[in-house]
């Protein structure tokens, strides 16, 4: 499997709580910048949209 390259850096943290806090902050920045539901294009599922409803 070839990993997908992104511009974003990895989230640092020693446990789930620290990583989740950073991920939550990034998600809310994306959410505030658009009036629509935030999504990404998947590199693995034929470039389909993946929505972030789980936060």
C-alpha positions in Angstrom: 0.0 0.0 0.0 1.3 3.4 -0.9 0.6 6.0 1.8 -1.2 9.2 0.8 1.0 12.3 1.1 -0.5 15.4 2.6 0.7 18.9 3.3 -0.4 18.6 7.0 2.0 17.4 9.7 1.3 14.5 12.0 -0.5 15.3 15.2 1.7 14.9 18.2 0.6 13.5 21.5 1.3 10.6 23.9 -2.3 9.6 24.3 -5.7 9.8 22.6 -6.8 12.8 24.7 -3.9 15.0 23.5 -4.4 14.0 19.8 -8.2 14.4 20.0 -7.8 17.9 21.4 -5.6 18.9 18.4 -7.9 17.2 15.9 -11.0 18.9 17.4 -9.3 22.3 17.0 -8.4 21.7 13.4 -11.9 20.3 12.6 -13.5 23.4 14.0 -11.3 25.7 12.0 -12.4 23.9 8.8 -16.0 23.9 10.0 -16.0 27.7 10.5 -14.5 28.4 7.1 -17.4 26.8 5.2 -21.2 26.9 5.3 -21.4 23.3 4.0 -20.5 20.1 5.8 -16.7 19.6 5.9 -15.3 16.7 3.9 -12.2 15.4 2.3 -11.6 13.5 -0.9 -10.5 10.0 -0.2 -7.3 8.7 -1.9 -8.5 5.1 -1.3 -12.2 5.1 -2.3 -12.1 6.4 -5.9 -11.8 10.0 -4.7 -15.2 9.9 -3.0 -16.2 12.4 -0.4 -15.8 11.4 3.3 -17.7 13.6 5.7 -16.6 14.2 9.3 -19.8 13.7 11.3 -18.1 11.8 14.1 -16.7 14.8 16.0 
